[in-house]
Amino acid sequence: MADRQESRLPTSTTEPPRRYARLRRHRRWLLALAVAALLAQMAVAMVTAAARQTPTIDEPVYVGTAVVYTREHSLRYNPEHPPLGKLIIGAGLVFAHPHLDAHAADDQTALGRRLLYESGNDPWRVMFWARLPVIVLTLLFGLAVLAFARELVGAVGGLVALALYTLSPDVIANGSLATLDVPAAGFVLTSAWLVWRARRGRPLPHLALAGVALGAALATKMSTLPAAPVLVLLAVLSFRHARRVPGTGPHAQRRLVARSVAVAAGMVLLALAVVWASYLVVDPRLRWATPADVPAVHGLRGLALHWLPVPRPYRDGMRVQFGFEDATWGGFLFGRVYRGALWYYLPAALLVKTPLGMLVLWLTGAAAMVRVPRLRAAAPYVLLPPAVLLAVAMTGSRDLGVRYALFVPVFLAVAAAGVLALRPRRAPLAAAALVLFVAVSSLRAFPYYLPYSNEAFGGPSKTRLRLHDSNVDWGQDLGRLADRLAERYPRERVWLVYKGSGVPSAYGIEAADPRKAPPGEVHGLLVVSDSSVAKADGRLAALLDGSTPVDDVGHSITIFRRP
């Protein structure tokens, strides 16, 4: 009897661990399925947008430059942006095999137009392949968001962060374009995550990778430069924390600080090496002649440029960017047309174009990062880089779109996961309800993510009343306009005011510019991009006053009828 009882003991004591192991395995599978589902819906949204949208204003420049990079190994086009983002775009164009009849007199705008519309290529095919690498990169950055948040608050928090990232209309809209904004924001986030990981252990390999990611950001967009000193300072703190030994004397502490600074300097050198490599990949001989129209920069900015250890075309590109910032641009916000820039433009645009549930999670999560003791150490890594980048962007002169602050939804997706660290037991339930609200709002916008605005501002169809340019109408719906005219208005006279880089005739649109004709001759369909409607004056304003809106295309182009 005793032997029989003893034989039962192992079975009874091992069943719970086995059951828990099965639960853990099921949980891992459920987590993997949830991650796959979120990334899959984002991929579908971005691929759909990439396949249906015509080139936005900036894309032909990047695409044409990418082809010249890979075929002619010349840096002469688009110096205002470093090469890496365009090399990423060029990786997709290898599969499109576009033909380019370039002309020596082409500027970068003419180069893009010649590639897409004058060299015998299919612009749909070229643009899709150019956009595909950015789509893939956007999805990979989602994994960085997931990993960062998961390390802070666990698997469920990682899912919350990934959901906000993959459902963000701004990330989806820009991640489906052959532009530089998502790659730049994603590389900065990846660097911040790696710097944070260095704090927790194995600092040297993590900081080395962080330097590479920072260099990739700097080699994609110069607007990421303000994040560099922030990340370097955080690298010093991470290394010092990872290698600290409690109870050591002042001499050991000073040595640790010196080592921390040396390691951070090594991270800077790696970042600079990536910047240099991005130029040398294009042209190993680094042939470069400063264009005659590059503005001169004096004072402290000029001195900083002179001593910055980057290739000369990078410094000249910064001079071009400073020239843009010194210019006076036009803006449109909440129905007001103005000249110059408003310091609160970007926060206001983010308020309009961010789902309401996402805004609540951002603010609550950011507060939790500061309030909850176990998250407080991570708060500078999550909140400081986007805060500094946003502060600098708010001083800019170009009020043209939230894409200038795209790092905000990327970083604050991670911060939002902090909601799950709050004490109230209902926090996970509230977070789930808000994520569901975000999902409904985002999916309702499909496939028109670029002109998205939240329900408080009337949704995508009303964005044009509050914002303009790349917030609403960036030239993306020329193909949809061609289909609408063919389906509903065949053989009608069309007058077109189109804001974009596409060529209407390439999509079968035969139209004339009403601003170049006597007002008495303008009858029939008057088709106007919504950014042009928002800022209409003079002859166009008079033509619109006598017209009746009859149709909308993609929430970015309005069709009027003139008697």
C-alpha positions as CSV (number, residue, x, y, z in Angstrom):
1,M,0.0,0.0,0.0
2,A,2.8,2.4,0.9
3,D,4.6,1.7,-2.4
4,R,1.3,2.3,-4.3
5,Q,0.8,5.7,-2.5
6,E,4.4,6.7,-3.2
7,S,4.0,5.9,-6.9
8,R,1.1,8.4,-7.1
9,L,3.0,11.3,-5.6
10,P,5.1,12.2,-8.6
11,T,2.0,12.3,-10.9
12,S,0.1,14.6,-8.6
13,T,3.0,17.0,-8.1
14,T,4.0,17.2,-11.7
15,E,0.6,17.8,-13.2
16,P,0.4,21.6,-12.3
17,P,3.8,22.5,-13.8
18,R,2.8,20.6,-17.0
19,R,-0.5,22.5,-17.1
20,Y,1.3,25.8,-16.6
21,A,3.8,24.9,-19.3
22,R,0.9,24.2,-21.7
23,L,-0.7,27.5,-20.8
24,R,2.6,29.3,-21.4
25,R,3.0,27.6,-24.7
26,H,-0.6,28.6,-25.7
27,R,0.1,32.1,-24.5
28,R,3.1,32.3,-26.7
29,W,1.1,31.1,-29.7
30,L,-1.7,33.5,-29.0
31,L,0.8,36.4,-28.7
32,A,2.4,35.3,-32.0
33,L,-1.0,35.2,-33.7
34,A,-1.9,38.6,-32.4
35,V,1.4,40.1,-33.6
36,A,0.9,38.5,-37.0
37,A,-2.6,39.7,-37.3
38,L,-1.7,43.3,-36.4
39,L,1.2,43.4,-38.9
40,A,-0.9,41.7,-41.5
41,Q,-3.7,44.3,-41.4
42,M,-1.0,47.0,-41.6
43,A,0.6,45.3,-44.6
44,V,-2.7,45.0,-46.4
45,A,-3.5,48.7,-45.7
46,M,-0.1,49.9,-46.9
47,V,0.1,47.6,-50.0
48,T,-3.5,48.7,-51.0
49,A,-2.5,52.3,-50.7
50,A,0.7,51.8,-52.5
51,A,-1.0,50.1,-55.4
52,R,-3.8,52.6,-55.8
53,Q,-2.2,56.0,-55.2
54,T,-0.4,58.1,-57.8
55,P,2.9,59.7,-56.9
56,T,2.8,62.3,-54.2
57,I,4.7,65.5,-54.6
58,D,8.1,64.4,-53.2
59,E,8.2,60.8,-54.4
60,P,9.3,61.3,-58.1
61,V,12.3,63.3,-56.8
62,Y,13.4,60.4,-54.5
63,V,12.6,57.7,-57.1
64,G,14.5,59.5,-59.9
65,T,17.5,60.2,-57.6
66,A,17.5,56.5,-56.5
67,V,17.8,55.4,-60.1
68,V,20.7,57.8,-60.7
69,Y,22.4,56.6,-57.5
70,T,22.3,53.0,-58.5
71,R,23.1,53.4,-62.2
72,E,25.3,56.5,-62.5
73,H,26.8,56.5,-59.0
74,S,26.3,60.3,-58.9
75,L,25.3,62.4,-55.9
76,R,24.2,65.5,-57.9
77,Y,20.5,65.2,-57.3
78,N,18.5,65.9,-54.0
79,P,21.5,66.9,-51.8
80,E,19.1,68.2,-49.1
81,H,18.6,64.7,-48.0
82,P,21.4,62.1,-47.3
83,P,21.4,59.0,-49.5
84,L,20.3,56.1,-47.3
85,G,16.6,56.5,-47.6
86,K,16.8,56.8,-51.4
87,L,19.1,53.7,-51.5
88,I,16.4,51.8,-49.6
89,I,13.9,53.0,-52.3
90,G,16.3,52.0,-55.0
91,A,16.4,48.4,-53.6
92,G,12.9,48.0,-54.8
93,L,13.5,49.7,-58.1
94,V,16.0,47.0,-59.0
95,F,13.0,44.7,-59.6
96,A,11.1,47.3,-61.7
97,H,14.0,47.7,-64.2
98,P,12.9,51.3,-65.2
99,H,14.4,52.9,-68.2
100,L,15.6,56.5,-67.8
101,D,16.2,59.0,-70.6
102,A,17.9,61.5,-68.4
103,H,18.9,64.9,-69.7
104,A,21.9,66.9,-68.4
105,A,19.8,70.0,-67.9
106,D,17.2,68.2,-65.8
107,D,16.7,69.4,-62.2
108,Q,15.5,66.9,-59.7
109,T,11.8,67.6,-60.3
110,A,12.3,67.2,-64.1
111,L,14.3,64.0,-63.5
112,G,11.4,62.4,-61.6
113,R,8.9,63.4,-64.2
114,R,11.1,62.1,-67.0
115,L,11.5,58.8,-65.3
116,L,7.8,58.2,-64.7
117,Y,6.2,59.7,-67.7
118,E,8.7,60.3,-70.5
119,S,10.9,57.2,-70.6
120,G,8.4,54.6,-71.6
121,N,7.9,53.2,-68.1
122,D,4.6,52.1,-66.4
123,P,4.4,54.7,-63.5
124,W,2.1,52.4,-61.5
125,R,4.7,49.6,-61.6
126,V,7.7,51.9,-60.9
127,M,6.0,53.5,-57.9
128,F,4.8,50.2,-56.4
129,W,8.3,48.7,-56.4
130,A,9.8,52.0,-55.1
131,R,7.3,51.9,-52.2
132,L,7.7,48.3,-51.3
133,P,11.0,48.5,-49.4
134,V,9.6,51.3,-47.2
135,I,6.5,49.2,-46.5
136,V,8.8,46.3,-45.4
137,L,10.9,48.6,-43.2
138,T,7.8,50.1,-41.6
139,L,6.6,46.6,-40.6
140,L,10.0,45.8,-39.2
141,F,10.0,48.9,-37.1
142,G,6.7,47.6,-35.7
143,L,8.7,44.7,-34.2
144,A,11.0,47.2,-32.5
145,V,8.0,49.0,-31.0
146,L,6.7,45.6,-29.8
147,A,10.1,44.6,-28.3
148,F,10.6,48.0,-26.6
149,A,7.2,48.1,-24.9
150,R,7.3,44.4,-24.0
151,E,10.6,44.9,-22.1
152,L,8.9,47.7,-20.1
153,V,5.5,46.3,-19.2
154,G,5.3,42.8,-20.6
155,A,3.7,41.0,-23.5
156,V,0.3,42.6,-23.2
157,G,1.8,46.0,-23.1
158,G,3.8,45.1,-26.2
159,L,0.6,44.2,-28.0
160,V,-1.0,47.6,-27.0
161,A,2.1,49.5,-28.4
162,L,2.1,47.4,-31.6
163,A,-1.6,47.9,-32.1
164,L,-1.3,51.7,-31.8
165,Y,1.6,51.7,-34.2
166,T,0.0,49.4,-36.8
167,L,-3.3,51.2,-36.6
168,S,-1.9,54.8,-36.8
169,P,-3.3,56.4,-39.9
170,D,-0.3,58.7,-40.2
171,V,2.2,55.8,-40.0
172,I,0.2,53.7,-42.5
173,A,-0.2,56.6,-44.9
174,N,3.5,57.6,-44.9
175,G,4.7,54.0,-44.6
176,S,3.1,53.2,-47.9
177,L,5.0,56.0,-49.7
178,A,8.5,56.1,-51.2
179,T,9.5,58.9,-48.8
180,L,11.9,59.3,-45.9
181,D,9.8,60.2,-42.9
182,V,8.9,56.7,-41.6
183,P,12.5,55.3,-42.1
184,A,14.0,58.3,-40.2
185,A,11.6,58.0,-37.3
186,G,12.0,54.2,-37.1
187,F,15.7,54.3,-37.0
188,V,15.7,56.9,-34.2
189,L,13.3,54.6,-32.2
190,T,15.5,51.6,-32.8
191,S,18.5,53.5,-31.6
192,A,16.7,54.6,-28.4
193,W,15.5,51.0,-27.7
194,L,19.0,49.6,-28.1
195,V,20.4,52.3,-25.8
196,W,17.8,51.3,-23.2
197,R,18.8,47.6,-23.6
198,A,22.4,48.6,-23.0
199,R,21.3,49.8,-19.5
200,R,20.0,46.3,-18.7
201,G,23.1,44.4,-19.6
202,R,25.7,43.7,-22.3
203,P,26.2,47.4,-23.0
204,L,28.9,47.3,-25.6
205,P,27.1,45.3,-28.3
206,H,23.9,47.1,-27.7
207,L,25.5,50.6,-27.9
208,A,27.4,49.6,-31.0
209,L,24.1,48.6,-32.7
210,A,22.5,51.8,-31.3
211,G,25.3,53.8,-33.1
212,V,24.6,52.0,-36.3
213,A,20.8,52.8,-36.0
214,L,21.5,56.4,-35.1
215,G,23.8,56.7,-38.1
216,A,21.1,55.2,-40.3
217,A,18.7,57.9,-39.1
218,L,21.2,60.7,-39.7
219,A,21.9,59.2,-43.2
220,T,18.2,59.3,-44.0
221,K,17.0,62.7,-42.9
222,M,19.0,65.6,-41.4
223,S,16.0,66.6,-39.2
224,T,17.0,63.7,-36.9
225,L,20.2,65.5,-35.9
226,P,18.7,67.0,-32.7
227,A,18.1,63.4,-31.4
228,A,21.8,62.6,-31.6
229,P,23.0,64.4,-28.5
230,V,20.0,63.1,-26.5
231,L,20.8,59.5,-27.4
232,V,24.5,60.0,-26.8
233,L,23.8,61.3,-23.3
234,L,21.4,58.4,-22.6
235,A,24.2,56.1,-23.8
236,V,26.5,57.5,-21.1
237,L,23.9,56.9,-18.5
238,S,23.1,53.4,-19.7
239,F,26.7,52.3,-19.7
240,R,27.3,53.8,-16.3
241,H,24.2,52.0,-14.9
242,A,25.1,48.7,-16.5
243,R,28.7,48.7,-15.1
244,R,28.2,50.3,-11.7
245,V,29.4,48.5,-8.7
246,P,27.7,49.6,-5.4
247,G,30.0,50.7,-2.7
248,T,33.0,51.7,-4.8
249,G,35.0,54.8,-4.1
250,P,35.2,58.1,-5.9
251,H,38.2,57.1,-8.0
252,A,36.4,54.0,-9.4
253,Q,33.3,56.2,-10.0
254,R,35.4,58.7,-12.0
255,R,36.9,55.9,-14.0
256,L,33.4,54.5,-14.8
257,V,32.3,58.0,-16.0
258,A,35.4,58.2,-18.2
259,R,34.7,54.8,-19.7
260,S,31.0,55.7,-20.2
261,V,32.0,58.8,-22.1
262,A,34.5,56.9,-24.2
263,V,31.9,54.2,-25.1
264,A,29.5,57.0,-26.1
265,A,32.2,58.5,-28.3
266,G,32.6,55.2,-30.0
267,M,28.8,55.1,-30.6
268,V,29.2,58.6,-32.3
269,L,32.0,57.3,-34.4
270,L,29.9,54.3,-35.6
271,A,27.1,56.7,-36.5
272,L,29.4,58.9,-38.5
273,A,30.8,55.8,-40.2
274,V,27.3,54.9,-41.4
275,V,26.8,58.4,-42.7
276,W,30.0,58.3,-44.6
277,A,29.3,54.8,-45.9
278,S,25.9,55.9,-47.3
279,Y,27.7,58.4,-49.5
280,L,30.6,56.1,-50.5
281,V,28.2,53.4,-51.5
282,V,26.7,55.8,-54.1
283,D,30.1,57.2,-55.2
284,P,33.3,55.6,-53.8
285,R,35.3,58.5,-55.2
286,L,32.9,61.0,-53.5
287,R,32.9,63.3,-56.5
288,W,31.0,66.4,-55.6
289,A,30.8,70.0,-56.8
290,T,28.8,72.4,-54.7
291,P,25.8,73.7,-56.8
292,A,25.7,77.4,-57.5
293,D,22.3,77.8,-55.8
294,V,23.3,76.4,-52.4
295,P,22.8,79.2,-49.9
296,A,25.7,80.5,-47.8
297,V,25.3,80.0,-44.1
298,H,27.1,82.3,-41.6
299,G,27.4,82.7,-37.9
300,L,27.2,79.9,-35.4
301,R,25.4,77.7,-37.9
302,G,28.1,78.2,-40.5
303,L,30.8,77.5,-37.9
304,A,29.1,74.3,-36.8
305,L,28.8,73.2,-40.5
306,H,32.5,73.8,-41.1
307,W,33.5,71.6,-38.2
308,L,30.9,68.9,-38.6
309,P,32.8,65.6,-39.5
310,V,30.5,64.6,-42.4
311,P,31.0,64.5,-46.2
312,R,30.9,67.8,-48.0
313,P,27.6,67.0,-49.8
314,Y,26.0,66.4,-46.4
315,R,27.2,69.9,-45.2
316,D,25.9,71.4,-48.5
317,G,22.6,69.6,-48.0
318,M,22.3,71.1,-44.6
319,R,22.9,74.5,-46.2
320,V,20.0,73.8,-48.5
321,Q,17.8,72.9,-45.5
322,F,18.8,76.1,-43.7
323,G,17.8,78.0,-46.9
324,F,14.4,76.3,-46.7
325,E,14.0,77.3,-43.1
326,D,15.0,80.9,-43.9
327,A,12.3,81.2,-46.5
328,T,8.7,82.2,-45.9
329,W,6.1,79.6,-46.6
330,G,2.3,79.7,-46.7
331,G,0.1,77.7,-44.2
332,F,-3.5,76.7,-43.6
333,L,-4.9,75.8,-40.2
334,F,-8.5,75.6,-39.1
335,G,-9.7,77.6,-42.1
336,R,-7.1,80.3,-41.8
337,V,-4.7,81.0,-44.6
338,Y,-1.5,82.7,-43.4
339,R,2.1,83.5,-44.3
340,G,4.9,82.3,-42.2
341,A,4.8,79.6,-39.5
342,L,2.7,79.0,-36.3
343,W,4.6,77.5,-33.4
344,Y,1.6,75.4,-32.4
345,Y,0.9,74.1,-35.9
346,L,2.3,70.5,-35.4
347,P,0.5,69.9,-32.0
348,A,-2.7,71.2,-33.6
349,A,-2.3,69.0,-36.7
350,L,-1.5,65.9,-34.5
351,L,-4.7,66.7,-32.5
352,V,-6.8,66.6,-35.7
353,K,-5.1,63.6,-37.3
354,T,-4.7,61.2,-34.3
355,P,-7.5,58.8,-33.3
356,L,-9.1,60.0,-30.1
357,G,-8.5,56.7,-28.3
358,M,-4.9,56.9,-29.3
359,L,-4.6,60.4,-27.8
360,V,-6.0,59.2,-24.5
361,L,-3.5,56.3,-24.4
362,W,-0.6,58.5,-25.4
363,L,-1.2,61.0,-22.6
364,T,-2.1,58.4,-19.9
365,G,0.9,56.2,-20.9
366,A,3.3,59.1,-20.8
367,A,2.0,60.1,-17.4
368,A,2.5,56.5,-16.2
369,M,6.1,56.5,-17.5
370,V,6.8,59.4,-15.2
371,R,4.6,58.4,-12.2
372,V,5.2,54.6,-11.9
373,P,8.5,53.9,-10.1
374,R,9.5,50.9,-12.2
375,L,9.0,52.8,-15.4
376,R,10.6,56.0,-14.3
377,A,14.1,55.0,-15.4
378,A,12.8,54.3,-19.0
379,A,10.9,57.6,-19.3
380,P,13.9,59.6,-20.7
381,Y,14.5,56.9,-23.4
382,V,10.9,56.9,-24.5
383,L,9.8,60.5,-24.0
384,L,12.9,62.7,-24.4
385,P,13.9,62.0,-28.0
386,P,10.4,62.8,-29.4
387,A,10.1,65.8,-27.1
388,V,13.3,67.3,-28.4
389,L,12.6,66.5,-32.0
390,L,9.1,68.0,-31.7
391,A,10.4,71.1,-30.0
392,V,12.9,71.7,-32.8
393,A,10.3,70.9,-35.5
394,M,7.9,73.4,-34.0
395,T,10.4,76.2,-34.6
396,G,10.5,75.3,-38.4
397,S,9.2,77.4,-41.1
398,R,7.2,74.8,-43.1
399,D,3.7,74.1,-41.8
400,L,3.1,71.4,-44.4
401,G,2.1,68.3,-42.5
402,V,2.3,66.0,-39.5
403,R,4.9,64.0,-41.4
404,Y,7.4,66.4,-39.9
405,A,6.5,65.0,-36.5
406,L,6.0,61.3,-37.4
407,F,8.3,60.3,-34.6
408,V,5.5,61.3,-32.2
409,P,3.1,58.4,-33.0
410,V,6.1,56.0,-33.3
411,F,7.6,56.8,-29.8
412,L,4.3,57.4,-28.0
413,A,3.0,54.0,-29.1
414,V,5.7,52.6,-26.7
415,A,4.8,55.1,-24.0
416,A,1.1,54.2,-24.2
417,A,1.9,50.7,-23.0
418,G,2.7,52.2,-19.7
419,V,-1.1,52.4,-19.0
420,L,-0.9,48.7,-18.0
421,A,1.5,49.6,-15.2
422,L,-1.1,51.7,-13.4
423,R,-2.6,50.3,-10.2
424,P,-6.3,50.3,-11.0
425,R,-7.4,46.7,-11.9
426,R,-9.5,48.0,-14.7
427,A,-6.5,49.6,-16.6
428,P,-6.1,46.6,-18.9
429,L,-9.8,46.6,-19.7
430,A,-9.8,50.3,-20.4
431,A,-6.7,50.0,-22.6
432,A,-8.4,47.2,-24.6
433,A,-11.5,49.3,-25.1
434,L,-9.5,52.3,-26.2
435,V,-7.4,50.2,-28.6
436,L,-10.7,48.8,-30.1
437,F,-11.9,52.4,-30.5
438,V,-8.7,53.2,-32.3
439,A,-9.1,50.1,-34.5
440,V,-12.6,51.1,-35.6
441,S,-11.6,54.7,-36.3
442,S,-8.5,53.6,-38.3
443,L,-10.2,50.8,-40.3
444,R,-13.1,53.1,-41.2
445,A,-10.6,55.4,-43.0
446,F,-9.5,52.5,-45.3
447,P,-8.1,53.1,-47.9
448,Y,-7.9,56.9,-47.5
449,Y,-5.3,57.2,-44.7
450,L,-3.5,60.3,-45.9
451,P,-6.5,62.7,-45.4
452,Y,-7.5,61.0,-42.1
453,S,-8.9,63.1,-39.2
454,N,-10.6,61.9,-36.1
455,E,-14.3,61.9,-35.3
456,A,-14.1,65.1,-33.2
457,F,-13.1,67.0,-36.4
458,G,-15.5,65.3,-38.8
459,G,-13.4,62.4,-40.1
460,P,-11.4,62.2,-43.4
461,S,-14.1,64.0,-45.5
462,K,-13.7,67.2,-43.3
463,T,-9.9,67.3,-42.9
464,R,-9.7,69.7,-45.8
465,L,-11.5,72.3,-43.7
466,R,-8.8,72.3,-41.1
467,L,-5.5,71.3,-42.8
468,H,-3.9,71.2,-46.2
469,D,-0.9,69.9,-48.2
470,S,0.4,66.4,-47.1
471,N,-2.2,66.2,-44.4
472,V,-4.9,65.9,-47.0
473,D,-3.9,66.3,-50.6
474,W,-0.4,65.4,-51.7
475,G,-1.3,64.5,-55.3
476,Q,-2.2,60.9,-54.4
477,D,-5.6,60.6,-56.1
478,L,-4.9,61.5,-59.7
479,G,-5.6,57.9,-60.7
480,R,-8.8,57.7,-58.8
481,L,-9.9,60.9,-60.4
482,A,-9.3,59.4,-63.9
483,D,-11.5,56.4,-62.9
484,R,-14.2,58.7,-61.5
485,L,-14.3,60.9,-64.6
486,A,-14.5,57.9,-66.9
487,E,-17.3,56.2,-64.9
488,R,-19.5,59.1,-64.0
489,Y,-18.7,62.0,-66.4
490,P,-17.7,60.6,-69.8
491,R,-17.2,63.1,-72.6
492,E,-17.7,66.1,-70.4
493,R,-15.4,69.1,-70.6
494,V,-13.0,69.1,-67.6
495,W,-11.1,72.0,-66.1
496,L,-8.4,71.0,-63.6
497,V,-6.4,72.7,-60.9
498,Y,-4.3,69.8,-59.6
499,K,-1.7,70.1,-56.8
500,G,0.8,67.3,-57.3
501,S,3.6,65.9,-59.4
502,G,1.6,63.5,-61.5
503,V,0.9,64.2,-65.2
504,P,-2.9,64.1,-65.7
505,S,-2.7,63.0,-69.4
506,A,-0.6,60.0,-68.4
507,Y,-3.7,58.7,-66.6
508,G,-6.2,59.6,-69.4
509,I,-7.3,62.9,-68.1
510,E,-7.6,65.6,-70.8
511,A,-8.2,68.9,-69.0
512,A,-7.3,72.6,-69.2
513,D,-6.3,75.0,-66.5
514,P,-9.3,77.3,-65.8
515,R,-7.0,80.0,-64.5
516,K,-5.5,80.5,-68.0
517,A,-8.9,80.9,-69.7
518,P,-11.4,83.8,-69.7
519,P,-13.9,83.1,-66.9
520,G,-16.8,83.2,-69.4
521,E,-15.4,80.1,-71.1
522,V,-15.1,77.9,-68.0
523,H,-18.2,75.7,-68.1
524,G,-18.7,72.0,-67.2
525,L,-16.6,70.2,-64.6
526,L,-14.2,72.2,-62.5
527,V,-11.9,69.8,-60.6
528,V,-9.8,71.3,-57.9
529,S,-7.3,69.7,-55.4
530,D,-8.5,70.5,-51.9
531,S,-5.3,72.3,-50.9
532,S,-5.9,74.7,-53.8
533,V,-9.5,75.1,-52.7
534,A,-8.4,75.9,-49.2
535,K,-6.0,78.6,-50.3
536,A,-7.9,79.8,-53.4
537,D,-7.7,83.5,-54.2
538,G,-8.1,85.7,-57.3
539,R,-9.5,84.1,-60.4
540,L,-9.8,80.6,-58.8
541,A,-11.7,81.9,-55.9
542,A,-14.1,83.7,-58.3
543,L,-14.6,80.5,-60.3
544,L,-15.3,78.5,-57.2
545,D,-17.9,81.1,-56.0
546,G,-20.0,80.4,-59.1
547,S,-19.6,76.6,-58.9
548,T,-21.5,73.8,-57.1
549,P,-19.7,70.9,-55.5
550,V,-21.0,67.6,-57.0
551,D,-18.5,64.9,-56.1
552,D,-15.4,64.0,-54.0
553,V,-12.4,61.9,-54.9
554,G,-10.4,60.3,-52.1
555,H,-11.2,63.2,-49.8
556,S,-8.5,65.1,-51.5
557,I,-10.1,66.4,-54.8
558,T,-13.4,68.1,-55.2
559,I,-15.4,68.1,-58.4
560,F,-17.5,71.2,-59.0
561,R,-20.0,72.0,-61.8
562,R,-20.1,75.3,-63.5
563,P,-23.2,76.3,-65.5
